[in-house]
Amino acid sequence: MSAGLPADIAVPGGYRLKIAARGVEVEGFDAAGVFYGAQTLLGLLPLNGGGVSWMTVEDAPRYPHRGFMIDVARNDKQPATVRRLIDQMAAYKLNKLHLHLSDDEGWRLQIPGLPELTDIGARRCHDLAETRCLLPQLGSGPANQPGGGYLSREQYVELVRYAQSRFIEVIPEFDMPAHARAAVVAMEARYRRLAAAGKPQAAAEYRLLDPLDQSNTTSVQFYDRRTYLNPCVPGSERFLAKLVAEVAQMHREAGQPLQTWHFGGDEAKNILLGGGFQDLKGADPGKGRIDLAKQDKPWGRSPACQALIAQGRIQNVDELPLKFAQTASLIVAGQGIATMAAWQDGVHGAAGASDFATAHTLVTEWDTLYWGAAQAASDFANKGFKTVLASPDYLYFDFPYELNPHERGYYWASRDTDSYKVFSFAPDNLPQNAEVMPDRQGKPFSVTSSAAPARFAGIQGQAWGEIQRNDSQFEYMAYPRLLALAERAWHKAAWERPYKAGETYQLGVTHLVDKAALNADWQRFAAVLGWREAAKLEKAGVGYRLPMPAVLAGANGARAAAEWPGARLQYSQDGRGWRDYHPGEQVQARYWRGLSQDGRRAGRAEALSGQ
């Protein structure tokens, strides 16, 4: 390590790599910097052997938070797949692994003393009473696969240790008070077991429901009131304290003291009381019609919560999500953890980061740009929150790569998110993106930079797991977009305009962004991806998405090109006998597909329309 680095790289993670006749030298501002310098060297080495040109590389990260979130709660992932993800994150200098370990559909970590969390909350089967498991969800079927599974305590410790050796911080998330159905159902089973054994006090210790609550509420993903743990019952606070203590101990054993606890905090609401619905008397044809008088806010009819209102401890149930987040911050701080993180709805209503007990409060900001993300993200940053951009329209990797019914993915925030779109993201000047990409309907929108300039902590990609039913589907959707994410997290491009208050951006209307420079930069990135990185991913066993051919049919045959230079393409007249396509050829063919560099995997076959 060296303190003699130039000022612009004398920051955590900064390094200097010298390759000369006398050998290789890596200097880093810190141990992480030395590691990143070594990763750069390894990245320069040809796969088939050979030397590396003499050069000096001086480099440093753009952001301290360069993250990736993997949702193992909805559909579990094998530890080997997560380790493979960690390897690739390290290779491309991402340093925060956000593990989404619990949700309505599953609980994925063994907690000593609470066996029901994994015995029931991590399994799915046809048990209508849910005394042995959760009901089948997300297409998992009755046999518990691929939806079921969990990390044992020992496996989690080893995973954290594995990440620590690669300078990656593991950020565990246990979502609450909403998205908590797996925990609620599991703790109800614990309650019944101990109550039947004549131990009522022990049974109630970690109970997460008010048994008298009759609130009629529907979550964003259409679960009933058991999707929310109840902040008004003492079992919820005790459960969280137990959970934080146990996970913190696991991190200590792994050699990575827990630095950040992700509380979750998102979507604690009744979706039927949201903007998409109206009362039965409403006449808006674009909204659903329901009887609003029969709908409750979460915990609206909970006697335990009504008692808190009567005592003057809260004014109404709307305050409960923020109050519980503040309680969580006290518990987290009590374990010596410096940072509590939450999705932005988890801190909604807070005046600033100082409303929480931890030294730092991190906000994972997931508004879309066309719904006001530029203003919202700046507001959080300027209120003292460490703000990490998780913009769904650019950084959610559960959306399809292209607008095609054969492509897997949700579409509520983006109709298509390919690697170019991720690469084109300008995080420091969010309004700029409105000049480059349309909204989720493919329509232009305008954004004016009206907020005060803000310094963000970083960005991260999200791989939500509802439609990633197995590990191969996860890797298909994560790669190669992860590489474009890593590029923007580490490096600020010359075509990213500086933020300036009062500027307006809109696709097809304003012409402030140097799109020629953006496209030239993309061509360089795509060339490296096609000629070098794709083969490295294959060697590592990563099942990345193969690029689809772009085919132009003509009178004398069809020509084709791929998203990346060097990508292999094939064609067929009948969809069975496949031949390699050579750039520039004109061929008579109806079916086209991509092929991996090693020839072992083929992409989805598409037929030319009209044939």
N, C-alpha and C positions, 0 to 999 in steps of 0.2 A: 504493500500500500504506500501511497505517496501523498504528501501535502504540497508537492511542487507542481501540480497540474495548473493549466491556464484557468483563469477565473470562470470562464463560461462552462467549464466541465468540472470545476471543483465543487461538486454537489453530490449528495448520496447517489450512488450508482454510476457516477462518472468514471471514465477510464481513458487511458492512452494505450494503443496497441502498436508496437513497432515490429515490422518484419523486415529483416535485413540479412546481409550475407553472413553475419556472425551469429544469427539465430533470431529468436522471438523473445520479446520483452513485453509484459503486461503490467501497467501501473494502474492502480485504482484509488479513488478517493476513500473507499472503504472496501470491505471484503466482497460486498455485492458488486462493486465496480470491477474488481479483479475477475469475478465470475462472469460478468457480462463481456468483458474483454476476451475471455477464453471462449465464450459462446460465439462471438464474432469470428474468432480464428477458426473454430470448428465449422462454422457456416461457410467459410471461404474455401475449405478443403474440398476438392472434387471427389465425387463418390467413387469414381473409377481410378483413383490414385492420381499422382502428379503433384507438381509444386504449386506454390502461391507466389504471386508477384510481390516484390518488395514494396512496402507501403507503410505509412503511418496513419492510424485512425485515431482521432480524438472525438469522443462521443459522450453524451450524457442524456438521461431521460427527460422527456418533456414534462411528465406528470409523476408524482410520487405514487399515485394509485392507478395501476394498469391491470384491470381485473377481468375475470371471467366467472360467471355464475352458472353452475350446473344444478338443475333441479332433479334430485334423486328421490324426491318425495312422491311425485305423481307416478313415475315408473322407475323402479330401482335400477342402478347401474352396477356392473361388476367392479370390484376394487381394481382389477387389472386395467379396465377402461379408464378409470379415474387416474390411475398412475400414468397411463399413456398420455392423458390430457396434461398432467403435471409436467411430463417430459417435454411436450410441445410448448407449453407455456414458458418453461425455462429457456428453451431454444430461441424463442422469439421475445424473451425478456418481459413477459407478463409476470406480475409479482403478487397478485391477490386472487386466491381461489375462494370464491363465495359459495359455500355448500348450503343449498336449500334442503334442510334435513327433515322438515315436517310440513304437512299441509292437510287438507281435508282427506286426501286419498291415501295417506301413508305416513308412518313414523319410522325413521331409518337409523336410529342410534340406540344401542343398548344402554340403559341407565340403571346402575345398581340400585336394588331396592324397589324398582318399579317394573317388574317383569311384563306386566300387561301391555306396556307401551310397544314392545316388539312381539310378544306372543300373540297379540290381537291386532294392534295398530299397524304391524308390518305385514299382515297376511290378509288375503282375500279369499272368500269362499261363499257358497250359498247357505248362509245362516241368517234367516230373516231377523232374528233377535239380536244378532251381532254380539253374541256372548263368546264366540270362539274366534271371530275374525271380522273384518270389514266386508261388506257386500262387494261383489265384483264391480269394478269401475274402469272407465277408460279402455274398454275392450279387452281387459285382462283375462276374462273368462273365469270359470270356477276352479281352475287348477292352480291358481296363485302365481301364474307366470304369464307375462314377464313382470307383472305389477308388483309382486311381493319380494321381500328380502330386506336385510338390514346389515349394518356394520356392527360387529361385536365391539366391545370396549377395546379389546386388543387390536383389532383391525383398524379402528379409528386412530389409536395412538401411533400405530405404525404408519398410517397414511400421513398424519401430521409430521411425523419424523421424516418421511420421504420428501414431503414438500419443503420442510425446513432445510434439508441438505441442498436444495435447489433455490434457496432464497425466495421462497414463496410463502406468504402468510396465509394460513387457513382461517377463514371467517365463517364460523358456524351460524346458521340462521334457523331458529325455531319460531315459526310465524304465529303471532297471537296479537290481539285477542280474537281476530277472525282467522279464517283458514285453519282452524284448530280441531276439526272434527275427529281426526284420528286419535288425538290425545284425549278428547272429551269422552269418546266411546270407550277407549281403553281404561280411563280412570273410573267410568261408571261400572265396568266389569270388576275392577278392583274393589270398588265400594260394595257391590253385591257379594263378592267373595268374603270380605271381612265382616260385613254385616251378618251374613249367614253363620259365620263362625262365632258370633256373639261379641264382636269387637267394634262397637259403633264409633268410638272415638278414633280408632285407627282407620276405620273405613272412611270417615269424613275428612281425614287429614289432607288428602290431595284431591278431593272431589272438586270438579271444575264447573258444575252446574248448580243453579238454584232449582231444586226439585219442584218448587211451586210456580216457577216462571211459565206462563202460558202465552208468551209473545208470539204473535203471528208474523213471522218475518222470513224473507227469502234472500239468501246471499247472492252475490254477483254470479256465482256458479250454481245457483239454484238448489242449495242445501237449506234445511230448516234450521231452527234455532240452536241445534247441537253443533253447528259449525263455529259458534262463538263460545269461548270460555267466558265465564261471568266474572268481571272484575270486582263485583261486590261481595263475593263469597270469599272467606279467608283461605280456602283451599287453593285458589288461583295464585295468590302471592307466595304461599308455601311451596307450591309446585314449581314456580319460577325460581325461587331461591335454591331449591334442591337441584334443579336442572343446571343452573349457572355454576354452582359449587362443583358438581360432578364433572362437567365438561372442562372447567378450569383446571381441575386436578389431572384430567387426561392430557391436557396441553402441557402441564408442568412435567409430567412423566415423559412426554415426547421431546422435551427440550425446546419447546416453543411456547413460553408463557403466553396465555391468551391476551391479545392486545385489543381485539375488536369483537364485540358481541352484537350480532344482528338480531334485533327484536322483531323485525317484520313490520307489523302495525298497519298493513294495507287493507282496504276494502271492508272496514267494519261498518257495514251499512245494509239496509234493505233495498235491493235493487228495484223493487216495485214502487218505491217512493222517489226514484230518480227521474231524470229528465225524459226518459223514453216512455213514460207512462202518464196517464191522466185519469181523472175520475170518470165514472160511467156516463156522466152528463157531458163529458168533453166531446168535441167535434173534430179534433185534429186528426186527419186520416193517417198521419205519419207516426202516431203514438198508440200504444196499447191502452185499452180501456179496462180499468179495474175499479173495485169498490175501495176507495182510499180509506174510508172509515173503518174498514176491517183490517187495515195494515198497521203494523207497529214498527217502531225503530227497534234495533237490537236492545234487549233487556227492558223494553218499555213496560212490560207487565211483571217484571221480577220484583217480588216483595222485598228481597234483600236490597235491591237498588232503590226502591221507593223509600225504604227505611233511611238510607243515606241522604236522600232528598229531604225527608222530614227532619233529620238531624241538622240540616244546613251544611253538610259536608260537600255536597254538590248541588247545583241548581237544577240540572236535568240530566237525562241519560246521554245527551250529546257530548257532555264533558268526559265521559268515561274512557274513551280510547286514549286521549291525551293524558288523563290522570294516571291510567295504568302504565303508559310509557314513562311517565315521571317516576312512578314507583319502581319500574324495572330499572331505571337509571340508578336509583339508590342501591338496589341489589347488586347491579353490575359494578358500580364504584366500590361497594363494600368488599368485593373480591379482588380489588386492586387492578381492575381492568380499565384502561385509560379511555377507551372510546366505546360508546354505544351507537350502533347504526340502526336506521329504520328506512323503509320506503317513505316517500314524502308524506303520504296520508297519515303515517304514524306519528308525525310531529305537527299535524295540522292544528292551527290555533295557537301555537307557541310564539311568544314574542321574539325568541332567539335561542341560540345554543345555551345561553346561561340559564334557561329554565330547567335544565337537566343537571343531574348530580355528577356525571362523569366529566373528566377534564375536557373531552371533546365529544361532539355529537355529529355523526356523519349522516347525511341524507342521500339516499339513492333515488335520484330524481327521474321519474318515468313518465312525465308528460310528453305528448307529441308536439312537434314544432307548430303544427297548424292549430293546436289547442292551447297555445300560449307558453310553451316550454321556455322560450328565451327570457320572458319576463319572470316566470316562476323560478327558474334556476338561478338567475341573478339575485332575486330577492332572498333566496335561502343563503347563498354565499355571502351576501352583504349583511345578513343577520348573524354571521359568525359560524354557520354550519359548514363543516367540511363537505362540499357538494360534489358528488360523483354522478356524472351524466350516464343514464341508462336508457337513452331515448329510444322508445319502441320502434319508431319509424326508420331507424338506422341500426340499432344495436340489439334488437330482439332476433335471435336466430331460430325461433320457432315459426317464422314467417317464410313463405315460399321464395325460392331464388328467382322464379319468373312467374309471370301471369299465365298459368297453364293448369288446367284441371288435373293433370297427372302429377303435379308437384305437391308434395306434402306441405302443410302449413296453415296457420291461422291468417286472417286478413283484416282484423279489426283496426290495425294501425297502419298497415302498409300492404298494398296489393302484391308487391314483389320487392325483395331486398337482395340484390346480387352483390358479389364482391366489389364491383365498381362503386355501388352506392355506399357501402361501408367505407371504402377508400376515400370517397369524395367528402366525407363528413368533416365539417369545420367546427370543432367543439368550442374554440375560444371566441368565435363570432357566429353564434347560432343563427341570427337572421340571414347570414350569407347563404345558408343551405336552401332557403326558399327560392333562390335564383337558379339552383342547379337541379332540384328534384320537385315533382308535384306532390300533392297530398294523396291520401289513400284511395281516392277515386280517380286518380290520374289527372286532377285539375290543378292549375296554378293557384297559388295563394301568396299573399304578401305579408311580410313581417318588417316592422320598423324597430330599430334598435333604440328603444326609449328608456330602458333601464340603465342604472349606473354600471360602469365596467365592473366585472367580477373576476376573481381568481378561483378557478375550479380545482378541486383536489385530483380529478382524473376522470377516466371513462371506464366502462366495463361492458362486455357483451353478456347477453342473457340467453341461456338455452333452457327454456321452460319445457317440461317433460310430458304434457298431456298427450301430444300427438307423436312423441318420440317413444314408441312402445318397446323398443329394444336398443341395444347398444350400437348396432350398425346404423339404425336410423338417426341416433344421436350424432354419430361421427359424420354422416352424410350432411347433416344440417349445420354442424359446427365448423367443418373444414370445407373449403379454404377460407371462409369468411373470417376465421380467427386470425389469419395472417394479415388481412387488411385492418382488422381491429388493432393488432399489435403495432402496425406501421403508424396509425394515427395516435396511438397512446404514447409512442416513443418519440415520434418526430413531427415537428410542425413544418408543413410544406410552404414553399414560397408563394403558392397560389392562394393560401389562406389570408384573407384581408384582415388587417388590424380592426378591432372593434372601435366603432365611432358612433356615438349617440346621434340619433336623428337620421341615420341612413335607412332607406327602404329597399328591400329586395323582393323581386318577383320574377318567376320564370317567364321568359319571353317578353318581359316589359323592361326591366332594368338590365344593364350590361356592364356591371361593375367587376364581376369575377372574370379573371383571365382563364377562360375555359380551354384555350389552346394549351396553356401551361399545365392545367389539370390533366388534360388528356395525354399530353406528352409524358407526364409523371406516371400516369396509369400505365402507359405502354412500357415504360421501364420496369415497373413493378410486375406487370403481367409477364414480361419476358423472363424475369428472374423466377417467377412462380412456375411458368411452363417448362423452362429449360433446366431448372435446378431443384426448386423446392418440392415440386410434385413427386419427383423420384425419391427424395428424402422421406416424404410422408409415407410413400409405399414401403420403403425399407423399414420404417418404424412400425409397420402394420396398421397404419391409419387408413380407414375406409372413407376417404374424402369424396365429395361429389365430383364426378367427372364432368367436364364442360360439354354442353350440348352443341352440336353443329349449327351454324347459321348457313342455310342453303339457299342459293339463288338459282332457280330453274330457268333455263333458256331453250331456244329452239334446237340447239345441238347438244343439249344435256345440261347437267347441273354442276355448278361450282360450289364449294363449301369452304368455310373458315371456322376456326374455333375461338373461344374467348381468350385463350392464351396461346402465344406462339409455342410451337413444339408439341402441342397436344395431339394425340393420335385420334384419327377419325376412321370410321368404317361405313360402308354402304352395302345395300343388298336390294335385289329386285323383288324377292319374295319373303324377306324377313327371316330366312333360314341360313342361306349361304352368304357369309360375310367376307368382304374383301377390304383391304387397307386402301384408304384414299390418300393420294399424294397431292400436295398443294398445287393449284393451278390446273389440275385435271378437269375435263368435262366428261361426265359419265351419265349413263342412263340408269337411274336408280330411284326407287320409291322410298326405301327405308334407310335411316341414318342413325348413327349412335357414336358416342365417345368410347375410347378404350384407354385403359391405364397404360402407363409407360412400360410396365413389365408384361403387359398382355394378359394378365390374370383376371381382370375385372372389366366388364362392359357396362356402359351406362344405359339409360332408358332408350329404347328404340322409338323413334317418331317417324310417322309417314308424312310425305308431302301432301298437302291439301290439294284436293281436286284430282287426285290420281286413284 
